[in-house]
Amino acid sequence: MRQHISPEFEAKFKEGLNLYLCSNWKAAIKVLKEADEMMIRGMNESGAMDGDIELVNKLLFGLDVNAAKDVIESLRSEMGDGPSKCLINYMTARNANPPLKFKLDRCRALDSK
């Protein structure tokens, strides 16, 4: 399950997470977007989900192989790295401006499951 996760991705995510925790949200967003792209590229390079092309063809009867590959590529882009996307969305929703409480406590309340 982790074949597409590289040491480079892990280092990039950790860098973005540290920037987030240090309230440098503009830089954190940039770095986490890079991590997300690395995750998508990792899925492409490792061939993760390539076996799903047959499944996509079965589910979407009549789809040619190239169209199935396009669907898989779209899914990869949508999925990317969930933790990176979550942090990016949280910071972006706040205009990359951490609240004072976050700056002081270096944490936030989780408001969803």
Biopython code that builds the backbone (N, CA, C, O; Angstrom):
import numpy as np
from Bio.PDB.StructureBuilder import StructureBuilder

atoms = [
    (1, "MET", "N", (0.799, -1.200, 0.000)),
    (1, "MET", "CA", (0.000, 0.000, 0.000)),
    (1, "MET", "C", (0.846, 1.271, 0.000)),
    (1, "MET", "O", (0.383, 2.326, -0.431)),
    (2, "ARG", "N", (2.069, 1.173, 0.476)),
    (2, "ARG", "CA", (2.907, 2.368, 0.578)),
    (2, "ARG", "C", (3.978, 2.409, -0.505)),
    (2, "ARG", "O", (4.935, 3.174, -0.390)),
    (3, "GLN", "N", (3.838, 1.603, -1.552)),
    (3, "GLN", "CA", (4.883, 1.523, -2.574)),
    (3, "GLN", "C", (5.098, 2.840, -3.300)),
    (3, "GLN", "O", (6.177, 3.074, -3.844)),
    (4, "HIS", "N", (4.098, 3.696, -3.319)),
    (4, "HIS", "CA", (4.218, 4.966, -4.034)),
    (4, "HIS", "C", (4.698, 6.105, -3.125)),
    (4, "HIS", "O", (4.832, 7.242, -3.578)),
    (5, "ILE", "N", (4.958, 5.806, -1.845)),
    (5, "ILE", "CA", (5.419, 6.837, -0.906)),
    (5, "ILE", "C", (6.938, 6.789, -0.847)),
    (5, "ILE", "O", (7.531, 5.805, -0.405)),
    (6, "SER", "N", (7.545, 7.860, -1.296)),
    (6, "SER", "CA", (9.006, 7.913, -1.359)),
    (6, "SER", "C", (9.568, 8.666, -0.151)),
    (6, "SER", "O", (8.850, 9.425, 0.502)),
    (7, "PRO", "N", (10.842, 8.455, 0.140)),
    (7, "PRO", "CA", (11.484, 9.243, 1.197)),
    (7, "PRO", "C", (11.446, 10.740, 0.885)),
    (7, "PRO", "O", (11.367, 11.566, 1.794)),
    (8, "GLU", "N", (11.503, 11.082, -0.403)),
    (8, "GLU", "CA", (11.448, 12.500, -0.794)),
    (8, "GLU", "C", (10.079, 13.098, -0.454)),
    (8, "GLU", "O", (9.987, 14.231, 0.019)),
    (9, "PHE", "N", (9.016, 12.320, -0.701)),
    (9, "PHE", "CA", (7.676, 12.793, -0.332)),
    (9, "PHE", "C", (7.590, 12.993, 1.174)),
    (9, "PHE", "O", (7.121, 14.030, 1.641)),
    (10, "GLU", "N", (8.044, 11.998, 1.934)),
    (10, "GLU", "CA", (7.959, 12.092, 3.396)),
    (10, "GLU", "C", (8.712, 13.317, 3.914)),
    (10, "GLU", "O", (8.233, 13.997, 4.821)),
    (11, "ALA", "N", (9.879, 13.602, 3.349)),
    (11, "ALA", "CA", (10.655, 14.779, 3.761)),
    (11, "ALA", "C", (9.921, 16.066, 3.407)),
    (11, "ALA", "O", (9.898, 17.009, 4.197)),
    (12, "LYS", "N", (9.319, 16.104, 2.216)),
    (12, "LYS", "CA", (8.592, 17.303, 1.777)),
    (12, "LYS", "C", (7.358, 17.529, 2.651)),
    (12, "LYS", "O", (7.070, 18.662, 3.036)),
    (13, "PHE", "N", (6.629, 16.453, 2.965)),
    (13, "PHE", "CA", (5.447, 16.585, 3.818)),
    (13, "PHE", "C", (5.858, 17.080, 5.208)),
    (13, "PHE", "O", (5.215, 17.965, 5.772)),
    (14, "LYS", "N", (6.925, 16.507, 5.750)),
    (14, "LYS", "CA", (7.393, 16.916, 7.069)),
    (14, "LYS", "C", (7.786, 18.397, 7.068)),
    (14, "LYS", "O", (7.508, 19.114, 8.029)),
    (15, "GLU", "N", (8.427, 18.851, 5.996)),
    (15, "GLU", "CA", (8.792, 20.262, 5.875)),
    (15, "GLU", "C", (7.530, 21.143, 5.895)),
    (15, "GLU", "O", (7.472, 22.148, 6.603)),
    (16, "GLY", "N", (6.528, 20.745, 5.107)),
    (16, "GLY", "CA", (5.277, 21.501, 5.069)),
    (16, "GLY", "C", (4.560, 21.496, 6.399)),
    (16, "GLY", "O", (4.013, 22.518, 6.813)),
    (17, "LEU", "N", (4.554, 20.361, 7.074)),
    (17, "LEU", "CA", (3.918, 20.257, 8.384)),
    (17, "LEU", "C", (4.616, 21.162, 9.394)),
    (17, "LEU", "O", (3.954, 21.838, 10.182)),
    (18, "ASN", "N", (5.931, 21.180, 9.377)),
    (18, "ASN", "CA", (6.676, 22.050, 10.293)),
    (18, "ASN", "C", (6.390, 23.527, 10.025)),
    (18, "ASN", "O", (6.263, 24.315, 10.962)),
    (19, "LEU", "N", (6.290, 23.905, 8.748)),
    (19, "LEU", "CA", (5.949, 25.286, 8.414)),
    (19, "LEU", "C", (4.542, 25.626, 8.919)),
    (19, "LEU", "O", (4.305, 26.719, 9.433)),
    (20, "TYR", "N", (3.633, 24.697, 8.768)),
    (20, "TYR", "CA", (2.266, 24.870, 9.270)),
    (20, "TYR", "C", (2.282, 25.095, 10.783)),
    (20, "TYR", "O", (1.676, 26.042, 11.284)),
    (21, "LEU", "N", (2.971, 24.228, 11.492)),
    (21, "LEU", "CA", (3.012, 24.329, 12.961)),
    (21, "LEU", "C", (3.717, 25.596, 13.439)),
    (21, "LEU", "O", (3.426, 26.094, 14.526)),
    (22, "CYS", "N", (4.645, 26.119, 12.632)),
    (22, "CYS", "CA", (5.358, 27.348, 12.988)),
    (22, "CYS", "C", (4.616, 28.597, 12.505)),
    (22, "CYS", "O", (5.153, 29.704, 12.553)),
    (23, "SER", "N", (3.376, 28.409, 12.039)),
    (23, "SER", "CA", (2.503, 29.512, 11.592)),
    (23, "SER", "C", (2.984, 30.214, 10.332)),
    (23, "SER", "O", (2.582, 31.347, 10.067)),
    (24, "ASN", "N", (3.828, 29.570, 9.561)),
    (24, "ASN", "CA", (4.255, 30.121, 8.280)),
    (24, "ASN", "C", (3.389, 29.479, 7.194)),
    (24, "ASN", "O", (3.851, 28.663, 6.397)),
    (25, "TRP", "N", (2.115, 29.881, 7.194)),
    (25, "TRP", "CA", (1.134, 29.180, 6.380)),
    (25, "TRP", "C", (1.303, 29.397, 4.888)),
    (25, "TRP", "O", (1.032, 28.478, 4.115)),
    (26, "LYS", "N", (1.735, 30.558, 4.452)),
    (26, "LYS", "CA", (1.915, 30.765, 3.007)),
    (26, "LYS", "C", (2.963, 29.794, 2.463)),
    (26, "LYS", "O", (2.761, 29.170, 1.422)),
    (27, "ALA", "N", (4.068, 29.674, 3.170)),
    (27, "ALA", "CA", (5.118, 28.741, 2.749)),
    (27, "ALA", "C", (4.635, 27.297, 2.897)),
    (27, "ALA", "O", (4.941, 26.450, 2.057)),
    (28, "ALA", "N", (3.881, 27.018, 3.962)),
    (28, "ALA", "CA", (3.375, 25.665, 4.194)),
    (28, "ALA", "C", (2.468, 25.223, 3.053)),
    (28, "ALA", "O", (2.563, 24.086, 2.592)),
    (29, "ILE", "N", (1.593, 26.109, 2.595)),
    (29, "ILE", "CA", (0.702, 25.779, 1.488)),
    (29, "ILE", "C", (1.511, 25.414, 0.248)),
    (29, "ILE", "O", (1.222, 24.423, -0.423)),
    (30, "LYS", "N", (2.518, 26.214, -0.047)),
    (30, "LYS", "CA", (3.363, 25.960, -1.224)),
    (30, "LYS", "C", (4.046, 24.589, -1.121)),
    (30, "LYS", "O", (4.023, 23.807, -2.072)),
    (31, "VAL", "N", (4.642, 24.310, 0.017)),
    (31, "VAL", "CA", (5.379, 23.057, 0.197)),
    (31, "VAL", "C", (4.430, 21.858, 0.201)),
    (31, "VAL", "O", (4.746, 20.819, -0.378)),
    (32, "LEU", "N", (3.273, 21.994, 0.849)),
    (32, "LEU", "CA", (2.317, 20.881, 0.889)),
    (32, "LEU", "C", (1.705, 20.612, -0.483)),
    (32, "LEU", "O", (1.373, 19.469, -0.798)),
    (33, "LYS", "N", (1.554, 21.649, -1.299)),
    (33, "LYS", "CA", (1.103, 21.427, -2.677)),
    (33, "LYS", "C", (2.157, 20.641, -3.450)),
    (33, "LYS", "O", (1.823, 19.781, -4.265)),
    (34, "GLU", "N", (3.422, 20.935, -3.192)),
    (34, "GLU", "CA", (4.500, 20.174, -3.824)),
    (34, "GLU", "C", (4.463, 18.718, -3.360)),
    (34, "GLU", "O", (4.656, 17.805, -4.164)),
    (35, "ALA", "N", (4.218, 18.500, -2.079)),
    (35, "ALA", "CA", (4.120, 17.136, -1.547)),
    (35, "ALA", "C", (2.953, 16.395, -2.201)),
    (35, "ALA", "O", (3.085, 15.227, -2.566)),
    (36, "ASP", "N", (1.819, 17.069, -2.348)),
    (36, "ASP", "CA", (0.656, 16.466, -2.973)),
    (36, "ASP", "C", (0.978, 16.057, -4.414)),
    (36, "ASP", "O", (0.616, 14.963, -4.848)),
    (37, "GLU", "N", (1.652, 16.931, -5.143)),
    (37, "GLU", "CA", (2.054, 16.605, -6.519)),
    (37, "GLU", "C", (3.016, 15.420, -6.545)),
    (37, "GLU", "O", (2.944, 14.571, -7.434)),
    (38, "MET", "N", (3.915, 15.367, -5.567)),
    (38, "MET", "CA", (4.845, 14.239, -5.487)),
    (38, "MET", "C", (4.083, 12.934, -5.273)),
    (38, "MET", "O", (4.444, 11.898, -5.830)),
    (39, "MET", "N", (3.031, 12.991, -4.466)),
    (39, "MET", "CA", (2.231, 11.793, -4.203)),
    (39, "MET", "C", (1.552, 11.331, -5.491)),
    (39, "MET", "O", (1.538, 10.138, -5.794)),
    (40, "ILE", "N", (0.994, 12.268, -6.243)),
    (40, "ILE", "CA", (0.332, 11.919, -7.501)),
    (40, "ILE", "C", (1.353, 11.325, -8.472)),
    (40, "ILE", "O", (1.089, 10.306, -9.109)),
    (41, "ARG", "N", (2.525, 11.969, -8.585)),
    (41, "ARG", "CA", (3.572, 11.442, -9.473)),
    (41, "ARG", "C", (4.019, 10.063, -9.003)),
    (41, "ARG", "O", (4.263, 9.174, -9.819)),
    (42, "GLY", "N", (4.125, 9.885, -7.689)),
    (42, "GLY", "CA", (4.530, 8.590, -7.144)),
    (42, "GLY", "C", (3.557, 7.486, -7.514)),
    (42, "GLY", "O", (3.960, 6.362, -7.812)),
    (43, "MET", "N", (2.257, 7.817, -7.492)),
    (43, "MET", "CA", (1.260, 6.825, -7.892)),
    (43, "MET", "C", (1.415, 6.490, -9.367)),
    (43, "MET", "O", (1.241, 5.339, -9.768)),
    (44, "ASN", "N", (1.742, 7.494, -10.176)),
    (44, "ASN", "CA", (1.924, 7.262, -11.612)),
    (44, "ASN", "C", (3.156, 6.402, -11.869)),
    (44, "ASN", "O", (3.098, 5.432, -12.626)),
    (45, "GLU", "N", (4.271, 6.763, -11.235)),
    (45, "GLU", "CA", (5.539, 6.082, -11.490)),
    (45, "GLU", "C", (5.552, 4.666, -10.947)),
    (45, "GLU", "O", (6.173, 3.781, -11.536)),
    (46, "SER", "N", (4.868, 4.437, -9.819)),
    (46, "SER", "CA", (4.870, 3.102, -9.221)),
    (46, "SER", "C", (3.885, 2.170, -9.907)),
    (46, "SER", "O", (3.929, 0.953, -9.729)),
    (47, "GLY", "N", (2.988, 2.767, -10.701)),
    (47, "GLY", "CA", (1.964, 1.946, -11.342)),
    (47, "GLY", "C", (0.801, 1.659, -10.424)),
    (47, "GLY", "O", (-0.076, 0.870, -10.776)),
    (48, "ALA", "N", (0.766, 2.275, -9.255)),
    (48, "ALA", "CA", (-0.354, 2.075, -8.339)),
    (48, "ALA", "C", (-1.630, 2.429, -9.079)),
    (48, "ALA", "O", (-1.692, 3.453, -9.760)),
    (49, "MET", "N", (-2.604, 1.626, -8.957)),
    (49, "MET", "CA", (-3.917, 1.767, -9.577)),
    (49, "MET", "C", (-3.933, 1.333, -11.040)),
    (49, "MET", "O", (-5.009, 1.309, -11.638)),
    (50, "ASP", "N", (-2.803, 0.991, -11.643)),
    (50, "ASP", "CA", (-2.831, 0.578, -13.042)),
    (50, "ASP", "C", (-3.678, -0.678, -13.231)),
    (50, "ASP", "O", (-4.317, -0.841, -14.270)),
    (51, "GLY", "N", (-3.688, -1.554, -12.247)),
    (51, "GLY", "CA", (-4.519, -2.751, -12.332)),
    (51, "GLY", "C", (-5.996, -2.420, -12.332)),
    (51, "GLY", "O", (-6.822, -3.266, -12.677)),
    (52, "ASP", "N", (-6.338, -1.205, -11.951)),
    (52, "ASP", "CA", (-7.738, -0.802, -11.899)),
    (52, "ASP", "C", (-8.288, -0.415, -13.263)),
    (52, "ASP", "O", (-9.486, -0.159, -13.391)),
    (53, "ILE", "N", (-7.441, -0.367, -14.281)),
    (53, "ILE", "CA", (-7.930, -0.011, -15.616)),
    (53, "ILE", "C", (-8.981, -1.022, -16.074)),
    (53, "ILE", "O", (-9.996, -0.642, -16.657)),
    (54, "GLU", "N", (-8.739, -2.319, -15.809)),
    (54, "GLU", "CA", (-9.731, -3.333, -16.169)),
    (54, "GLU", "C", (-11.023, -3.109, -15.399)),
    (54, "GLU", "O", (-12.112, -3.234, -15.959)),
    (55, "LEU", "N", (-10.905, -2.778, -14.107)),
    (55, "LEU", "CA", (-12.093, -2.535, -13.291)),
    (55, "LEU", "C", (-12.875, -1.341, -13.822)),
    (55, "LEU", "O", (-14.103, -1.384, -13.898)),
    (56, "VAL", "N", (-12.165, -0.274, -14.190)),
    (56, "VAL", "CA", (-12.843, 0.894, -14.757)),
    (56, "VAL", "C", (-13.569, 0.492, -16.035)),
    (56, "VAL", "O", (-14.701, 0.917, -16.267)),
    (57, "ASN", "N", (-12.930, -0.318, -16.857)),
    (57, "ASN", "CA", (-13.583, -0.781, -18.090)),
    (57, "ASN", "C", (-14.844, -1.584, -17.791)),
    (57, "ASN", "O", (-15.846, -1.464, -18.495)),
    (58, "LYS", "N", (-14.787, -2.406, -16.738)),
    (58, "LYS", "CA", (-15.967, -3.201, -16.382)),
    (58, "LYS", "C", (-17.083, -2.312, -15.855)),
    (58, "LYS", "O", (-18.255, -2.517, -16.172)),
    (59, "LEU", "N", (-16.711, -1.320, -15.046)),
    (59, "LEU", "CA", (-17.720, -0.437, -14.460)),
    (59, "LEU", "C", (-18.314, 0.516, -15.490)),
    (59, "LEU", "O", (-19.505, 0.824, -15.455)),
    (60, "LEU", "N", (-17.479, 0.970, -16.393)),
    (60, "LEU", "CA", (-17.926, 1.914, -17.419)),
    (60, "LEU", "C", (-17.880, 1.206, -18.769)),
    (60, "LEU", "O", (-17.025, 1.491, -19.607)),
    (61, "PHE", "N", (-18.800, 0.294, -18.960)),
    (61, "PHE", "CA", (-18.839, -0.558, -20.146)),
    (61, "PHE", "C", (-18.600, 0.234, -21.433)),
    (61, "PHE", "O", (-19.185, 1.297, -21.641)),
    (62, "GLY", "N", (-17.739, -0.298, -22.281)),
    (62, "GLY", "CA", (-17.489, 0.309, -23.569)),
    (62, "GLY", "C", (-16.359, 1.329, -23.571)),
    (62, "GLY", "O", (-16.060, 1.905, -24.617)),
    (63, "LEU", "N", (-15.725, 1.568, -22.427)),
    (63, "LEU", "CA", (-14.649, 2.558, -22.350)),
    (63, "LEU", "C", (-13.382, 1.953, -22.945)),
    (63, "LEU", "O", (-13.000, 0.838, -22.587)),
    (64, "ASP", "N", (-12.724, 2.682, -23.854)),
    (64, "ASP", "CA", (-11.475, 2.156, -24.399)),
    (64, "ASP", "C", (-10.344, 2.351, -23.383)),
    (64, "ASP", "O", (-10.502, 3.072, -22.398)),
    (65, "VAL", "N", (-9.221, 1.709, -23.631)),
    (65, "VAL", "CA", (-8.103, 1.704, -22.688)),
    (65, "VAL", "C", (-7.606, 3.119, -22.402)),
    (65, "VAL", "O", (-7.316, 3.447, -21.252)),
    (66, "ASN", "N", (-7.504, 3.956, -23.427)),
    (66, "ASN", "CA", (-7.025, 5.325, -23.207)),
    (66, "ASN", "C", (-7.986, 6.122, -22.336)),
    (66, "ASN", "O", (-7.558, 6.888, -21.473)),
    (67, "ALA", "N", (-9.275, 5.944, -22.558)),
    (67, "ALA", "CA", (-10.268, 6.635, -21.729)),
    (67, "ALA", "C", (-10.187, 6.131, -20.293)),
    (67, "ALA", "O", (-10.314, 6.914, -19.351)),
    (68, "ALA", "N", (-9.976, 4.829, -20.122)),
    (68, "ALA", "CA", (-9.839, 4.270, -18.777)),
    (68, "ALA", "C", (-8.613, 4.852, -18.090)),
    (68, "ALA", "O", (-8.656, 5.167, -16.900)),
    (69, "LYS", "N", (-7.523, 4.995, -18.832)),
    (69, "LYS", "CA", (-6.311, 5.600, -18.264)),
    (69, "LYS", "C", (-6.572, 7.042, -17.845)),
    (69, "LYS", "O", (-6.063, 7.498, -16.821)),
    (70, "ASP", "N", (-7.373, 7.766, -18.645)),
    (70, "ASP", "CA", (-7.728, 9.146, -18.293)),
    (70, "ASP", "C", (-8.526, 9.195, -16.996)),
    (70, "ASP", "O", (-8.317, 10.076, -16.162)),
    (71, "VAL", "N", (-9.447, 8.235, -16.831)),
    (71, "VAL", "CA", (-10.244, 8.173, -15.600)),
    (71, "VAL", "C", (-9.331, 7.907, -14.407)),
    (71, "VAL", "O", (-9.462, 8.546, -13.364)),
    (72, "ILE", "N", (-8.408, 6.962, -14.564)),
    (72, "ILE", "CA", (-7.466, 6.641, -13.487)),
    (72, "ILE", "C", (-6.625, 7.863, -13.148)),
    (72, "ILE", "O", (-6.420, 8.153, -11.969)),
    (73, "GLU", "N", (-6.136, 8.583, -14.144)),
    (73, "GLU", "CA", (-5.320, 9.787, -13.918)),
    (73, "GLU", "C", (-6.130, 10.836, -13.160)),
    (73, "GLU", "O", (-5.616, 11.494, -12.255)),
    (74, "SER", "N", (-7.382, 10.984, -13.531)),
    (74, "SER", "CA", (-8.256, 11.934, -12.842)),
    (74, "SER", "C", (-8.436, 11.536, -11.380)),
    (74, "SER", "O", (-8.402, 12.386, -10.489)),
    (75, "LEU", "N", (-8.628, 10.243, -11.139)),
    (75, "LEU", "CA", (-8.775, 9.759, -9.761)),
    (75, "LEU", "C", (-7.509, 10.019, -8.949)),
    (75, "LEU", "O", (-7.578, 10.424, -7.789)),
    (76, "ARG", "N", (-6.354, 9.784, -9.567)),
    (76, "ARG", "CA", (-5.094, 10.039, -8.876)),
    (76, "ARG", "C", (-4.989, 11.500, -8.469)),
    (76, "ARG", "O", (-4.589, 11.811, -7.347)),
    (77, "SER", "N", (-5.350, 12.397, -9.381)),
    (77, "SER", "CA", (-5.276, 13.832, -9.091)),
    (77, "SER", "C", (-6.231, 14.222, -7.984)),
    (77, "SER", "O", (-5.896, 15.036, -7.123)),
    (78, "GLU", "N", (-7.422, 13.642, -8.007)),
    (78, "GLU", "CA", (-8.401, 13.944, -6.965)),
    (78, "GLU", "C", (-7.933, 13.417, -5.620)),
    (78, "GLU", "O", (-8.123, 14.067, -4.592)),
    (79, "MET", "N", (-7.323, 12.246, -5.626)),
    (79, "MET", "CA", (-6.902, 11.652, -4.368)),
    (79, "MET", "C", (-5.656, 12.337, -3.838)),
    (79, "MET", "O", (-5.694, 12.914, -2.751)),
    (80, "GLY", "N", (-4.578, 12.292, -4.554)),
    (80, "GLY", "CA", (-3.341, 12.891, -4.077)),
    (80, "GLY", "C", (-3.038, 12.450, -2.656)),
    (80, "GLY", "O", (-3.234, 11.288, -2.302)),
    (81, "ASP", "N", (-2.563, 13.373, -1.855)),
    (81, "ASP", "CA", (-2.255, 13.083, -0.462)),
    (81, "ASP", "C", (-3.304, 13.736, 0.428)),
    (81, "ASP", "O", (-3.364, 14.961, 0.531)),
    (82, "GLY", "N", (-4.119, 12.929, 1.061)),
    (82, "GLY", "CA", (-5.213, 13.425, 1.899)),
    (82, "GLY", "C", (-4.772, 14.384, 2.997)),
    (82, "GLY", "O", (-5.361, 15.458, 3.125)),
    (83, "PRO", "N", (-3.756, 14.040, 3.798)),
    (83, "PRO", "CA", (-3.324, 14.963, 4.854)),
    (83, "PRO", "C", (-2.835, 16.307, 4.312)),
    (83, "PRO", "O", (-3.124, 17.355, 4.890)),
    (84, "SER", "N", (-2.097, 16.273, 3.206)),
    (84, "SER", "CA", (-1.643, 17.535, 2.608)),
    (84, "SER", "C", (-2.838, 18.370, 2.169)),
    (84, "SER", "O", (-2.911, 19.563, 2.463)),
    (85, "LYS", "N", (-3.776, 17.738, 1.461)),
    (85, "LYS", "CA", (-4.954, 18.455, 0.981)),
    (85, "LYS", "C", (-5.768, 19.028, 2.135)),
    (85, "LYS", "O", (-6.270, 20.148, 2.044)),
    (86, "CYS", "N", (-5.900, 18.273, 3.210)),
    (86, "CYS", "CA", (-6.661, 18.743, 4.381)),
    (86, "CYS", "C", (-6.032, 19.999, 4.966)),
    (86, "CYS", "O", (-6.730, 20.978, 5.229)),
    (87, "LEU", "N", (-4.733, 19.979, 5.169)),
    (87, "LEU", "CA", (-4.047, 21.152, 5.725)),
    (87, "LEU", "C", (-4.108, 22.339, 4.762)),
    (87, "LEU", "O", (-4.322, 23.474, 5.188)),
    (88, "ILE", "N", (-3.922, 22.081, 3.480)),
    (88, "ILE", "CA", (-3.995, 23.158, 2.481)),
    (88, "ILE", "C", (-5.375, 23.804, 2.521)),
    (88, "ILE", "O", (-5.489, 25.029, 2.541)),
    (89, "ASN", "N", (-6.423, 22.981, 2.532)),
    (89, "ASN", "CA", (-7.792, 23.522, 2.558)),
    (89, "ASN", "C", (-8.053, 24.335, 3.818)),
    (89, "ASN", "O", (-8.679, 25.393, 3.763)),
    (90, "TYR", "N", (-7.574, 23.839, 4.949)),
    (90, "TYR", "CA", (-7.766, 24.547, 6.223)),
    (90, "TYR", "C", (-7.087, 25.916, 6.184)),
    (90, "TYR", "O", (-7.690, 26.924, 6.551)),
    (91, "MET", "N", (-5.837, 25.946, 5.740)),
    (91, "MET", "CA", (-5.091, 27.211, 5.714)),
    (91, "MET", "C", (-5.645, 28.162, 4.658)),
    (91, "MET", "O", (-5.747, 29.365, 4.895)),
    (92, "THR", "N", (-5.998, 27.630, 3.506)),
    (92, "THR", "CA", (-6.533, 28.462, 2.428)),
    (92, "THR", "C", (-7.858, 29.098, 2.836)),
    (92, "THR", "O", (-8.120, 30.254, 2.504)),
    (93, "ALA", "N", (-8.689, 28.351, 3.553)),
    (93, "ALA", "CA", (-9.978, 28.880, 4.010)),
    (93, "ALA", "C", (-9.794, 30.053, 4.971)),
    (93, "ALA", "O", (-10.715, 30.842, 5.180)),
    (94, "ARG", "N", (-8.616, 30.160, 5.546)),
    (94, "ARG", "CA", (-8.311, 31.250, 6.487)),
    (94, "ARG", "C", (-7.332, 32.250, 5.865)),
    (94, "ARG", "O", (-6.643, 32.982, 6.576)),
    (95, "ASN", "N", (-7.280, 32.271, 4.539)),
    (95, "ASN", "CA", (-6.407, 33.184, 3.792)),
    (95, "ASN", "C", (-4.947, 33.087, 4.227)),
    (95, "ASN", "O", (-4.225, 34.084, 4.241)),
    (96, "ALA", "N", (-4.528, 31.893, 4.577)),
    (96, "ALA", "CA", (-3.144, 31.626, 5.002)),
    (96, "ALA", "C", (-2.732, 32.493, 6.186)),
    (96, "ALA", "O", (-1.557, 32.821, 6.349)),
    (97, "ASN", "N", (-3.705, 32.858, 7.006)),
    (97, "ASN", "CA", (-3.459, 33.713, 8.165)),
    (97, "ASN", "C", (-3.841, 32.957, 9.443)),
    (97, "ASN", "O", (-5.021, 32.891, 9.788)),
    (98, "PRO", "N", (-2.861, 32.389, 10.145)),
    (98, "PRO", "CA", (-3.200, 31.602, 11.333)),
    (98, "PRO", "C", (-3.799, 32.471, 12.446)),
    (98, "PRO", "O", (-3.325, 33.582, 12.685)),
    (99, "PRO", "N", (-4.833, 31.975, 13.123)),
    (99, "PRO", "CA", (-5.398, 32.714, 14.247)),
    (99, "PRO", "C", (-4.377, 32.839, 15.373)),
    (99, "PRO", "O", (-3.452, 32.034, 15.481)),
    (100, "LEU", "N", (-4.554, 33.845, 16.197)),
    (100, "LEU", "CA", (-3.635, 34.084, 17.313)),
    (100, "LEU", "C", (-3.532, 32.851, 18.209)),
    (100, "LEU", "O", (-2.439, 32.481, 18.639)),
    (101, "LYS", "N", (-4.667, 32.218, 18.488)),
    (101, "LYS", "CA", (-4.654, 31.030, 19.356)),
    (101, "LYS", "C", (-3.768, 29.930, 18.768)),
    (101, "LYS", "O", (-3.065, 29.234, 19.501)),
    (102, "PHE", "N", (-3.805, 29.777, 17.446)),
    (102, "PHE", "CA", (-2.960, 28.774, 16.812)),
    (102, "PHE", "C", (-1.493, 29.151, 16.972)),
    (102, "PHE", "O", (-0.656, 28.299, 17.269)),
    (103, "LYS", "N", (-1.185, 30.429, 16.774)),
    (103, "LYS", "CA", (0.201, 30.884, 16.903)),
    (103, "LYS", "C", (0.737, 30.619, 18.309)),
    (103, "LYS", "O", (1.903, 30.269, 18.489)),
    (104, "LEU", "N", (-0.135, 30.794, 19.298)),
    (104, "LEU", "CA", (0.295, 30.595, 20.692)),
    (104, "LEU", "C", (0.394, 29.115, 21.059)),
    (104, "LEU", "O", (1.366, 28.687, 21.682)),
    (105, "ASP", "N", (-0.617, 28.339, 20.669)),
    (105, "ASP", "CA", (-0.705, 26.943, 21.100)),
    (105, "ASP", "C", (-0.102, 25.940, 20.114)),
    (105, "ASP", "O", (0.171, 24.795, 20.476)),
    (106, "ARG", "N", (0.107, 26.377, 18.855)),
    (106, "ARG", "CA", (0.596, 25.505, 17.788)),
    (106, "ARG", "C", (-0.280, 24.273, 17.604)),
    (106, "ARG", "O", (0.201, 23.176, 17.321)),
    (107, "CYS", "N", (-1.590, 24.491, 17.776)),
    (107, "CYS", "CA", (-2.549, 23.412, 17.552)),
    (107, "CYS", "C", (-3.924, 24.034, 17.296)),
    (107, "CYS", "O", (-4.120, 25.234, 17.490)),
    (108, "ARG", "N", (-4.854, 23.214, 16.865)),
    (108, "ARG", "CA", (-6.207, 23.691, 16.637)),
    (108, "ARG", "C", (-7.189, 22.603, 17.044)),
    (108, "ARG", "O", (-6.848, 21.421, 17.093)),
    (109, "ALA", "N", (-8.398, 23.022, 17.331)),
    (109, "ALA", "CA", (-9.448, 22.078, 17.651)),
    (109, "ALA", "C", (-9.918, 21.421, 16.361)),
    (109, "ALA", "O", (-10.087, 22.093, 15.343)),
    (110, "LEU", "N", (-10.129, 20.123, 16.402)),
    (110, "LEU", "CA", (-10.677, 19.441, 15.243)),
    (110, "LEU", "C", (-12.189, 19.586, 15.276)),
    (110, "LEU", "O", (-12.835, 19.212, 16.255)),
    (111, "ASP", "N", (-12.748, 20.130, 14.207)),
    (111, "ASP", "CA", (-14.171, 20.414, 14.210)),
    (111, "ASP", "C", (-14.979, 19.464, 13.320)),
    (111, "ASP", "O", (-16.161, 19.696, 13.068)),
    (112, "SER", "N", (-14.335, 18.402, 12.851)),
    (112, "SER", "CA", (-15.048, 17.391, 12.068)),
    (112, "SER", "C", (-14.397, 16.041, 12.297)),
    (112, "SER", "O", (-13.268, 15.946, 12.779)),
    (113, "LYS", "N", (-15.138, 14.992, 11.937)),
    (113, "LYS", "CA", (-14.622, 13.637, 12.132)),
    (113, "LYS", "C", (-13.847, 13.180, 10.944)),
    (113, "LYS", "O", (-13.338, 12.060, 10.933)),
]
sb = StructureBuilder()
sb.init_structure("model")
sb.init_model(0)
sb.init_chain("A")
sb.init_seg("    ")
for serial, (resi, resn, name, xyz) in enumerate(atoms, 1):
    if name == "N":
        sb.init_residue(resn, " ", resi, " ")
    sb.init_atom(name, np.array(xyz, "f"), 0.0, 1.0, " ", f" {name:<3s}", serial, name[0])
structure = sb.get_structure()
